[in-house]
């Protein structure tokens, strides 16, 4: 009789029966091992959490007082005889692939990942395994990222041109990951960086965790509008089109997302500039990452799962599609969907709804 697989996909999340723990569960459980602090992977309500130490302060900021154990990359933890260790995923600061081993059988749960070294978070490291669980958010050939140096040269030139024309510059990007990546690649000789409260709260949490970020100034009710307009404003997607954003006009508005590679996406975001910048692997990155694991089987959890599964099978991989609740945290969780002959925005996450509420209450 064949041995049961080390991990299984359940209605609560990815479960290890031998170790009696879940990886990124979306319903309350006793033991949760977390790949990263985005809300579709780090849910509230678990009794115990295990995560990388650079996720600590962001998780506490988002989830409140939780029973949280943290580890370094490569550090081993035993749960009921099952060995757990974490390796860089390259997605956002603190993101990790979870390596799980029992009696010589090795599984890796990658969470979300990107293969380009962004210079901000620890770069992705392939981990050899028997079974690999992968995202495929951008698992279509059209998604091929340019080197980020080109994207940020373009962004800095755009900002400089806006200053010369007397326009404020607003850039939208998710508060954990995208915002820090943008911040660390801006040319600060052009001006100051001003932040929406949602982004600054995340920056402060990361700084408490020992992360060194470029200087930023939180926008408050006391901020002088004319001074803010001389710099660049980092804003979360939830602020787009709100009175908070409109008060800085006239401005030029840029949106950062992998979906900017889709024809018409910039217009549908009402953006003046679309920057194709993603914290997820592109088509080439996904294939190279999967191949580097030398896995016997790859499970695809979210994104273009059906078509990417077919393609991988055609080129010789043993690929399987599974259904999870991952992929709804940031503006790259799912592509804009058509509605009445036009495409609409992806659903706002619970975190962004809370962020919007915070903005209305004046804390942003």
Beta strands, then each sheet from edge to edge (+ up, - down):
strand 1: 8-9
strand 2: 14-16
strand 3: 21-23
strand 4: 31-33
strand 5: 48-52
strand 6: 68-71
strand 7: 77-79
strand 8: 82-88
strand 9: 96-102
strand 10: 105-109
strand 11: 131-136
strand 12: 168-172
strand 13: 193-195
strand 14: 217-218
strand 15: 232-235
strand 16: 251-256
strand 17: 273-275
strand 18: 297-303
strand 19: 319-321
strand 20: 337-339
strand 21: 342-344
sheet 1: 1+ 2- 3+ 4+ 5+ 6+
sheet 2: 7+ 8- 9+ 10- 11- 18- 19-
sheet 3: 14+ 13+ 15+ 12+ 16+ 17+
sheet 4: 20+ 21-
end
